[in-house]
Amino acid sequence: MLQTRLRPLPPAAYARCMAGIVRREGLRWVHQRGRFISALVRPLVWLAIFAAGFRFVLGVSIIPPYETYIPYEVYIAPGLIAMIELFNGMQSSLSMVYDREMGSMKTLMVSPFPRWFLLLSKLLAGVAVAVVQAYLFLGIAWFWEIEPPLIGYLAVLPALILSGLMLGALGLVMSSFIRQLENFAGVMNFVIFPMFFASSALYPLWRVKESSLFLWWVCQLNPFTSATELIRFALYGRVDWGSAAIVIGCTAAFMAAAVAGYDPGRGLMARKAGPE
Amino acid sequence: MPDSVLHEPAALEVEGLTHQFGPRRVLDGVGFRIRPGDFTVLLGQNGAGKTTLFALITRLYHAHQGGIAVFGQPFRADASAALARMGVVFQQPTLDLDLTVQQNLEYHAALHGMAGRTAAPRIRDELARVNLAERARDRVRLLSGGQKRRVELARALLHEPSLLLLDEPTAGLDMESRGFLLGHVRRLCRERGLAVLWATHLIDEAGEDAHVVVLHKGRVLAAGPVPAIVAQAGAQTLKDAFEHLTHAAN
């Protein structure tokens, strides 16, 4: 009996494992009230203060998917939803680094499931939390007259999942590179802010092009712009296929890098890890 | 060691394991075997390489050279099957402080693909065995250090492993908690035929009937039953034998 090989884990076991990881992430999110509240308040601050201040400074012409002139709040709402997902991706990454320092990452890594599956589950767990946050934001944003068509609320779901996967996978890659929590603040400054500001989240790119062609190219190449535009079009029941392709491509690339980063043989963990 | 013992199926077999971080070699040709039902103490001072050895056995990273087999299965060929039969208590606390005891154990059960209806009675039983059944709904943050360790032990046993690895499990615990943990694990060896690898630097945790692997500066200096190691070193006690062996190797 001792030398018999165990049967491969059945698909139902994979489903239970993934559900358990998603459930844990959800419980942690609810229990960490500070994280819960700040995730909701952050985009609302942008909407209530920043957008109010800038609505008369930044004129927005009619650009797709909008069919008429829109208030500035309406323009930045998709960017703020993408920001929720960006922060959530980085927050998941931060919690991975924290888990690694605190040891609880080891519990995940000694599970008999393949490592790529565990990372994918972790990623999906983060996305599930981000999607809930995005819908909560959309609910509150309704009071700011951000009222996309009803179909938009449904159509935005796949866009939220896709962009959440991309930003979460980016967070995973970063967590495999970052050795200590102390290094995280710097990375946040070098990733979150440039990604957010050099994108179409706060201003249409034609305005950026008017001031700097180079910056326009940077914004165009920034995958966060694609995530924002994917969400923006989906909110109005349309598909921006170009952005979707970029988001899918980046997700695959980031995920492959994350799996390599967490590989026990080749990965950065193996090279970085030190003895007791 | 008699031939008959060598040919018994090993719960864990480590052979020629070598690992280094940069230029520093932390494990050098480490080899030993543990049979089902054996309580084996991995004895070594801090920095001997115990935690690195645990990390390699649990696939946290790959060994540069050498092999690990769990119940006859080479680790590299099928790490998943090996990990499914392994329970681990790490040196660092690994419980989620914000979740309840029950939620932590449910999470572990899910990580092993256990269904809720299978996991629920197992959680109840294992918590009862470590006298913590009534704390199931409490957040882990509210438990004492000894209680957290007991939860970690219950968690490691949840999926009914055949091989249990514990890395310095009594570090920072009071005498009573240490005694409880040690007694509980030794009972599991006797009653369930569980193979145990217990890493420690505390020599008194290896009883007379234990097996010992002496690890020093990444090398195995001696391995076998306590009386055999004491005799081999020409000493009176395991403590003397350990000092003799490590002194000679310095």
Interface residues (C-beta under 8 A of the other chain):
Chain A: L2 Q3 R5 L6 P8 L9 P10 A12 A13 Y14 R16 C17 A19 G20 I21 R23 R24 L27 R28 H31 Q32 M102 G103 S104 K106 T107 L108 M109 V110 S111 P112 F113 P114 P264 G265 G267 M269 A270 A273 G274 P275 E276
Chain B: P9 A11 F21 V26 P36 N46 G47 G49 K50 T51 T52 A55 T58 R59 L60 Y61 H62 F71 G72 Q73 D78 A79 S80 A81 L83 A84 R85 M86 V88 F90 Q91 Q92 P93 T94 L95 D96 D98 L99 Q103 E106 Y107 H108 A109 A110 L111 H112 G113 M114 A115
